[in-house]
């Protein structure tokens, strides 16, 4: 498995308005990857909601809250 340098961002997502909707551009510079995903504005919003939900879920799993004592 290759190590990924952590001195800067390892990936990015950019939304670019187009005449037919939105183009989501995902870049992974450390791997030389760039992916353009054409979609509608509604599709871009759905994608953003999914990313936010996944990030929230990952945060909760990484930093679980201690139980709050009743009393």
Backbone atoms as SQL, in Angstrom:
CREATE TABLE atoms (id INTEGER PRIMARY KEY, chain TEXT, resi INTEGER, resn TEXT, atom TEXT, x REAL, y REAL, z REAL);
INSERT INTO atoms VALUES
  (1, 'A', 1, 'UNK', 'N', 0.845, -1.172, 0.000),
  (2, 'A', 1, 'UNK', 'CA', 0.000, 0.000, 0.000),
  (3, 'A', 1, 'UNK', 'C', 0.890, 1.234, 0.000),
  (4, 'A', 2, 'UNK', 'N', 0.569, 2.194, -0.846),
  (5, 'A', 2, 'UNK', 'CA', 1.355, 3.424, -0.934),
  (6, 'A', 2, 'UNK', 'C', 0.939, 4.388, 0.166),
  (7, 'A', 3, 'UNK', 'N', 1.909, 5.101, 0.706),
  (8, 'A', 3, 'UNK', 'CA', 1.619, 6.139, 1.695),
  (9, 'A', 3, 'UNK', 'C', 1.215, 7.414, 0.962),
  (10, 'A', 4, 'UNK', 'N', 0.313, 8.159, 1.542),
  (11, 'A', 4, 'UNK', 'CA', -0.122, 9.432, 0.979),
  (12, 'A', 4, 'UNK', 'C', 0.397, 10.544, 1.884),
  (13, 'A', 5, 'UNK', 'N', 1.089, 11.519, 1.317),
  (14, 'A', 5, 'UNK', 'CA', 1.596, 12.637, 2.103),
  (15, 'A', 5, 'UNK', 'C', 0.436, 13.403, 2.712),
  (16, 'A', 6, 'UNK', 'N', 0.606, 13.835, 3.942),
  (17, 'A', 6, 'UNK', 'CA', -0.473, 14.541, 4.635),
  (18, 'A', 6, 'UNK', 'C', -0.135, 16.009, 4.870),
  (19, 'A', 7, 'UNK', 'N', 0.777, 16.557, 4.081),
  (20, 'A', 7, 'UNK', 'CA', 1.148, 17.957, 4.256),
  (21, 'A', 7, 'UNK', 'C', 0.153, 18.911, 3.610),
  (22, 'A', 8, 'UNK', 'N', -0.770, 18.419, 2.835),
  (23, 'A', 8, 'UNK', 'CA', -1.771, 19.254, 2.177),
  (24, 'A', 8, 'UNK', 'C', -2.987, 18.418, 1.856),
  (25, 'A', 9, 'UNK', 'N', -3.946, 19.031, 1.169),
  (26, 'A', 9, 'UNK', 'CA', -5.153, 18.278, 0.825),
  (27, 'A', 9, 'UNK', 'C', -4.818, 17.074, -0.051),
  (28, 'A', 10, 'UNK', 'N', -5.466, 15.953, 0.216),
  (29, 'A', 10, 'UNK', 'CA', -5.225, 14.756, -0.587),
  (30, 'A', 10, 'UNK', 'C', -6.285, 14.579, -1.663),
  (31, 'A', 11, 'UNK', 'N', -7.381, 15.326, -1.567),
  (32, 'A', 11, 'UNK', 'CA', -8.403, 15.276, -2.605),
  (33, 'A', 11, 'UNK', 'C', -9.243, 16.543, -2.527),
  (34, 'A', 12, 'UNK', 'N', -9.990, 16.820, -3.580),
  (35, 'A', 12, 'UNK', 'CA', -10.877, 17.984, -3.584),
  (36, 'A', 12, 'UNK', 'C', -12.071, 17.716, -4.489),
  (37, 'A', 13, 'UNK', 'N', -13.146, 18.435, -4.211),
  (38, 'A', 13, 'UNK', 'CA', -14.352, 18.387, -5.050),
  (39, 'A', 13, 'UNK', 'C', -14.715, 19.829, -5.375),
  (40, 'A', 14, 'UNK', 'N', -14.989, 20.086, -6.641),
  (41, 'A', 14, 'UNK', 'CA', -15.362, 21.419, -7.076),
  (42, 'A', 14, 'UNK', 'C', -16.638, 21.311, -7.901),
  (43, 'A', 15, 'UNK', 'N', -17.574, 22.219, -7.675),
  (44, 'A', 15, 'UNK', 'CA', -18.810, 22.272, -8.467),
  (45, 'A', 15, 'UNK', 'C', -18.702, 23.445, -9.437),
  (46, 'A', 16, 'UNK', 'N', -18.882, 23.160, -10.713),
  (47, 'A', 16, 'UNK', 'CA', -18.784, 24.183, -11.753),
  (48, 'A', 16, 'UNK', 'C', -20.116, 24.258, -12.485),
  (49, 'A', 17, 'UNK', 'N', -20.701, 25.457, -12.520),
  (50, 'A', 17, 'UNK', 'CA', -21.963, 25.647, -13.237),
  (51, 'A', 17, 'UNK', 'C', -21.722, 25.516, -14.739),
  (52, 'A', 18, 'UNK', 'N', -22.615, 24.798, -15.402),
  (53, 'A', 18, 'UNK', 'CA', -22.555, 24.664, -16.857),
  (54, 'A', 18, 'UNK', 'C', -23.914, 25.039, -17.437),
  (55, 'A', 19, 'UNK', 'N', -24.005, 25.149, -18.736),
  (56, 'A', 19, 'UNK', 'CA', -25.282, 25.513, -19.362),
  (57, 'A', 19, 'UNK', 'C', -26.331, 24.424, -19.181),
  (58, 'A', 20, 'UNK', 'N', -25.897, 23.185, -18.959),
  (59, 'A', 20, 'UNK', 'CA', -26.856, 22.085, -18.809),
  (60, 'A', 20, 'UNK', 'C', -27.021, 21.617, -17.358),
  (61, 'A', 21, 'UNK', 'N', -26.390, 22.285, -16.402),
  (62, 'A', 21, 'UNK', 'CA', -26.515, 21.888, -14.994),
  (63, 'A', 21, 'UNK', 'C', -25.253, 22.186, -14.220),
  (64, 'A', 22, 'UNK', 'N', -24.628, 21.137, -13.718),
  (65, 'A', 22, 'UNK', 'CA', -23.438, 21.282, -12.884),
  (66, 'A', 22, 'UNK', 'C', -22.449, 20.185, -13.263),
  (67, 'A', 23, 'UNK', 'N', -21.178, 20.504, -13.177),
  (68, 'A', 23, 'UNK', 'CA', -20.137, 19.498, -13.355),
  (69, 'A', 23, 'UNK', 'C', -19.376, 19.403, -12.038),
  (70, 'A', 24, 'UNK', 'N', -19.384, 18.223, -11.436),
  (71, 'A', 24, 'UNK', 'CA', -18.627, 17.986, -10.212),
  (72, 'A', 24, 'UNK', 'C', -17.259, 17.457, -10.623),
  (73, 'A', 25, 'UNK', 'N', -16.214, 18.137, -10.184),
  (74, 'A', 25, 'UNK', 'CA', -14.848, 17.738, -10.540),
  (75, 'A', 25, 'UNK', 'C', -14.155, 17.244, -9.274),
  (76, 'A', 26, 'UNK', 'N', -13.786, 15.983, -9.283),
  (77, 'A', 26, 'UNK', 'CA', -13.094, 15.353, -8.162),
  (78, 'A', 26, 'UNK', 'C', -11.633, 15.208, -8.558),
  (79, 'A', 27, 'UNK', 'N', -10.723, 15.708, -7.693),
  (80, 'A', 27, 'UNK', 'CA', -9.289, 15.639, -7.985),
  (81, 'A', 27, 'UNK', 'C', -8.561, 14.954, -6.838),
  (82, 'A', 28, 'UNK', 'N', -7.637, 14.070, -7.201),
  (83, 'A', 28, 'UNK', 'CA', -6.732, 13.422, -6.245),
  (84, 'A', 28, 'UNK', 'C', -5.322, 13.668, -6.787),
  (85, 'A', 29, 'UNK', 'N', -4.738, 14.835, -6.449),
  (86, 'A', 29, 'UNK', 'CA', -3.447, 15.207, -7.041),
  (87, 'A', 29, 'UNK', 'C', -2.336, 14.200, -6.775),
  (88, 'A', 30, 'UNK', 'N', -2.322, 13.597, -5.604),
  (89, 'A', 30, 'UNK', 'CA', -1.247, 12.661, -5.277),
  (90, 'A', 30, 'UNK', 'C', -1.266, 11.428, -6.180),
  (91, 'A', 31, 'UNK', 'N', -2.394, 11.168, -6.811),
  (92, 'A', 31, 'UNK', 'CA', -2.522, 10.014, -7.714),
  (93, 'A', 31, 'UNK', 'C', -2.660, 10.426, -9.174),
  (94, 'A', 32, 'UNK', 'N', -2.689, 11.731, -9.435),
  (95, 'A', 32, 'UNK', 'CA', -2.853, 12.203, -10.800),
  (96, 'A', 32, 'UNK', 'C', -4.238, 11.920, -11.358),
  (97, 'A', 33, 'UNK', 'N', -5.252, 11.903, -10.485),
  (98, 'A', 33, 'UNK', 'CA', -6.614, 11.571, -10.900),
  (99, 'A', 33, 'UNK', 'C', -7.466, 12.833, -10.931),
  (100, 'A', 34, 'UNK', 'N', -8.224, 12.992, -12.011),
  (101, 'A', 34, 'UNK', 'CA', -9.219, 14.049, -12.106),
  (102, 'A', 34, 'UNK', 'C', -10.433, 13.466, -12.813),
  (103, 'A', 35, 'UNK', 'N', -11.593, 13.588, -12.191),
  (104, 'A', 35, 'UNK', 'CA', -12.820, 12.998, -12.712),
  (105, 'A', 35, 'UNK', 'C', -13.894, 14.067, -12.780),
  (106, 'A', 36, 'UNK', 'N', -14.489, 14.258, -13.936),
  (107, 'A', 36, 'UNK', 'CA', -15.566, 15.222, -14.115),
  (108, 'A', 36, 'UNK', 'C', -16.892, 14.474, -14.245),
  (109, 'A', 37, 'UNK', 'N', -17.840, 14.823, -13.381),
  (110, 'A', 37, 'UNK', 'CA', -19.147, 14.164, -13.371),
  (111, 'A', 37, 'UNK', 'C', -20.232, 15.174, -13.723),
  (112, 'A', 38, 'UNK', 'N', -20.746, 15.159, -14.954),
  (113, 'A', 38, 'UNK', 'CA', -21.840, 16.074, -15.295),
  (114, 'A', 38, 'UNK', 'C', -23.131, 15.605, -14.621),
  (115, 'A', 39, 'UNK', 'N', -23.878, 16.545, -14.059),
  (116, 'A', 39, 'UNK', 'CA', -25.126, 16.210, -13.384),
  (117, 'A', 39, 'UNK', 'C', -26.043, 17.431, -13.378),
  (118, 'A', 40, 'UNK', 'N', -27.255, 17.230, -12.913),
  (119, 'A', 40, 'UNK', 'CA', -28.189, 18.344, -12.768),
  (120, 'A', 40, 'UNK', 'C', -27.922, 19.044, -11.436),
  (121, 'A', 41, 'UNK', 'N', -28.521, 20.207, -11.256),
  (122, 'A', 41, 'UNK', 'CA', -28.375, 20.912, -9.966),
  (123, 'A', 41, 'UNK', 'C', -28.932, 20.048, -8.837),
  (124, 'A', 42, 'UNK', 'N', -30.056, 19.390, -9.077),
  (125, 'A', 42, 'UNK', 'CA', -30.642, 18.515, -8.055),
  (126, 'A', 42, 'UNK', 'C', -29.703, 17.343, -7.757),
  (127, 'A', 43, 'UNK', 'N', -29.069, 16.789, -8.784),
  (128, 'A', 43, 'UNK', 'CA', -28.121, 15.701, -8.600),
  (129, 'A', 43, 'UNK', 'C', -26.915, 16.143, -7.782),
  (130, 'A', 44, 'UNK', 'N', -26.441, 17.363, -8.035),
  (131, 'A', 44, 'UNK', 'CA', -25.307, 17.898, -7.279),
  (132, 'A', 44, 'UNK', 'C', -25.686, 18.089, -5.813),
  (133, 'A', 45, 'UNK', 'N', -26.907, 18.567, -5.566),
  (134, 'A', 45, 'UNK', 'CA', -27.367, 18.737, -4.167),
  (135, 'A', 45, 'UNK', 'C', -27.477, 17.378, -3.474),
  (136, 'A', 46, 'UNK', 'N', -28.003, 16.372, -4.170),
  (137, 'A', 46, 'UNK', 'CA', -28.095, 15.030, -3.590),
  (138, 'A', 46, 'UNK', 'C', -26.708, 14.484, -3.256),
  (139, 'A', 47, 'UNK', 'N', -25.748, 14.712, -4.156),
  (140, 'A', 47, 'UNK', 'CA', -24.376, 14.267, -3.921),
  (141, 'A', 47, 'UNK', 'C', -23.800, 14.953, -2.682),
  (142, 'A', 48, 'UNK', 'N', -24.006, 16.271, -2.578),
  (143, 'A', 48, 'UNK', 'CA', -23.499, 17.029, -1.427),
  (144, 'A', 48, 'UNK', 'C', -24.119, 16.525, -0.127),
  (145, 'A', 49, 'UNK', 'N', -25.420, 16.252, -0.141),
  (146, 'A', 49, 'UNK', 'CA', -26.084, 15.719, 1.066),
  (147, 'A', 49, 'UNK', 'C', -25.482, 14.374, 1.465),
  (148, 'A', 50, 'UNK', 'N', -25.210, 13.533, 0.481),
  (149, 'A', 50, 'UNK', 'CA', -24.615, 12.229, 0.763),
  (150, 'A', 50, 'UNK', 'C', -23.226, 12.344, 1.355),
  (151, 'A', 51, 'UNK', 'N', -22.408, 13.265, 0.816),
  (152, 'A', 51, 'UNK', 'CA', -21.058, 13.473, 1.350),
  (153, 'A', 51, 'UNK', 'C', -21.139, 13.998, 2.784),
  (154, 'A', 52, 'UNK', 'N', -22.034, 14.950, 3.033),
  (155, 'A', 52, 'UNK', 'CA', -22.180, 15.489, 4.389),
  (156, 'A', 52, 'UNK', 'C', -22.652, 14.417, 5.365),
  (157, 'A', 53, 'UNK', 'N', -23.583, 13.580, 4.947),
  (158, 'A', 53, 'UNK', 'CA', -24.075, 12.508, 5.818),
  (159, 'A', 53, 'UNK', 'C', -22.957, 11.513, 6.123),
  (160, 'A', 54, 'UNK', 'N', -22.175, 11.163, 5.116),
  (161, 'A', 54, 'UNK', 'CA', -21.067, 10.226, 5.327),
  (162, 'A', 54, 'UNK', 'C', -20.020, 10.827, 6.255),
  (163, 'A', 55, 'UNK', 'N', -19.736, 12.116, 6.096),
  (164, 'A', 55, 'UNK', 'CA', -18.757, 12.778, 6.966),
  (165, 'A', 55, 'UNK', 'C', -19.253, 12.809, 8.408),
  (166, 'A', 56, 'UNK', 'N', -20.529, 13.091, 8.592),
  (167, 'A', 56, 'UNK', 'CA', -21.091, 13.105, 9.951),
  (168, 'A', 56, 'UNK', 'C', -21.051, 11.729, 10.580),
  (169, 'A', 57, 'UNK', 'N', -21.387, 10.706, 9.808),
  (170, 'A', 57, 'UNK', 'CA', -21.355, 9.333, 10.310),
  (171, 'A', 57, 'UNK', 'C', -19.930, 8.940, 10.684),
  (172, 'A', 58, 'UNK', 'N', -18.970, 9.291, 9.837),
  (173, 'A', 58, 'UNK', 'CA', -17.571, 8.955, 10.118),
  (174, 'A', 58, 'UNK', 'C', -17.087, 9.672, 11.375),
  (175, 'A', 59, 'UNK', 'N', -17.504, 10.915, 11.555),
  (176, 'A', 59, 'UNK', 'CA', -17.101, 11.670, 12.741),
  (177, 'A', 59, 'UNK', 'C', -17.669, 11.027, 13.998),
  (178, 'A', 60, 'UNK', 'N', -18.927, 10.627, 13.950),
  (179, 'A', 60, 'UNK', 'CA', -19.537, 9.981, 15.120),
  (180, 'A', 60, 'UNK', 'C', -18.858, 8.661, 15.450),
  (181, 'A', 61, 'UNK', 'N', -18.455, 7.926, 14.436),
  (182, 'A', 61, 'UNK', 'CA', -17.782, 6.644, 14.681),
  (183, 'A', 61, 'UNK', 'C', -16.356, 6.855, 15.198),
  (184, 'A', 62, 'UNK', 'N', -15.710, 7.925, 14.734),
  (185, 'A', 62, 'UNK', 'CA', -14.333, 8.201, 15.138),
  (186, 'A', 62, 'UNK', 'C', -14.273, 8.804, 16.542),
  (187, 'A', 63, 'UNK', 'N', -15.219, 9.682, 16.847),
  (188, 'A', 63, 'UNK', 'CA', -15.238, 10.367, 18.140),
  (189, 'A', 63, 'UNK', 'C', -16.557, 10.090, 18.849),
  (190, 'A', 64, 'UNK', 'N', -16.730, 8.864, 19.366),
  (191, 'A', 64, 'UNK', 'CA', -18.001, 8.557, 20.028),
  (192, 'A', 64, 'UNK', 'C', -18.186, 9.398, 21.286),
  (193, 'A', 65, 'UNK', 'N', -19.424, 9.726, 21.541),
  (194, 'A', 65, 'UNK', 'CA', -19.759, 10.526, 22.726),
  (195, 'A', 65, 'UNK', 'C', -19.874, 9.597, 23.937),
  (196, 'A', 66, 'UNK', 'N', -19.320, 10.023, 25.069),
  (197, 'A', 66, 'UNK', 'CA', -19.493, 9.204, 26.274),
  (198, 'A', 66, 'UNK', 'C', -20.944, 9.252, 26.729),
  (199, 'A', 67, 'UNK', 'N', -21.413, 8.215, 27.404),
  (200, 'A', 67, 'UNK', 'CA', -22.793, 8.237, 27.887),
  (201, 'A', 67, 'UNK', 'C', -22.996, 9.365, 28.898),
  (202, 'A', 68, 'UNK', 'N', -24.141, 9.994, 28.824),
  (203, 'A', 68, 'UNK', 'CA', -24.478, 11.077, 29.760),
  (204, 'A', 68, 'UNK', 'C', -25.172, 10.448, 30.970),
  (205, 'A', 69, 'UNK', 'N', -24.622, 10.651, 32.174),
  (206, 'A', 69, 'UNK', 'CA', -25.251, 10.047, 33.343),
  (207, 'A', 69, 'UNK', 'C', -26.616, 10.679, 33.632),
  (208, 'A', 70, 'UNK', 'N', -27.541, 9.820, 34.008),
  (209, 'A', 70, 'UNK', 'CA', -28.874, 10.324, 34.368),
  (210, 'A', 70, 'UNK', 'C', -28.832, 10.793, 35.812),
  (211, 'A', 71, 'UNK', 'N', -29.569, 11.797, 36.102),
  (212, 'A', 71, 'UNK', 'CA', -29.554, 12.180, 37.490),
  (213, 'A', 71, 'UNK', 'C', -30.058, 13.499, 37.702);
